[in-house]
């Protein structure tokens, strides 16, 4: 295990092959694949009838295209200067994958929520994808160039400050570090204009409504005394509508329940005890995100004590990371059978 001094020296040495000035430009050398060809290659394993939704969402603006084009950017990141210091990168760290969420302890935190493309790789790639998204989002909102530069530079300064702070922490301190929303608000409240404070409060109020009961009101209804997921095709399609054939539906339900069993076995004992208090009552295919559209994603309604005790879980197909062609199939956390499962 390297000491703090050894790690510091390693970081300084890494500036040699990859100085900060080396990141100031990018020369794309041929043969660079056509962006649409890269996206079309992903379509092979996706649900065909959902592909028009994917491309429709990406076509709204350059920023929405960027959101769905992690595979395209991976080609451009390949060959860029790196320090040789690898981390478990998100792989898709754009602006819209950050937000306000409730932690398992129900504390409101600011965090990232999408790890479909996670892989061991250069830390620089996440930073570049994030800052590029800030620039594109600023253009999309009509911000002048001066403001966009300030936003990108402020993000980089904050990243640098945070890394410097983490470097002085112990392993446990870094593990338990989190961006508590109330702490963030106290820190930046004085710097925000009245309109900015109001927008922040609206965002927090909206985030606090995203709980199990709020989700139940949006996606479920009672039919003949039984709660079921409401159909909203093609975005939400219950299995009873997706597969009218009873045998095909039974086979798919059985496969999803097998995945849920494997998910249960992966849980820590205290969460397994909570999970066991609920039973699955309905399943639907749900279209999610932009770049993920076309992958198989299921929303599963569970009930506990009664109809006022719901829980929604999501089981989402996890294919190879878009970074694998350039970094190799290295360490990537998955659940059994290549599916992600998580609370929704």
Beta strands, then each sheet from edge to edge (+ up, - down):
strand 1: 86-89
strand 2: 98-102
strand 3: 108-112
strand 4: 119-122
strand 5: 220-223
strand 6: 226-229
strand 7: 236-238
strand 8: 279-286
strand 9: 297-303
strand 10: 310-317
strand 11: 339-343
sheet 1: 1+ 4-
sheet 2: 2+ 3-
sheet 3: 5+ 6-
sheet 4: 7+ 8- 9+ 10- 11+
end
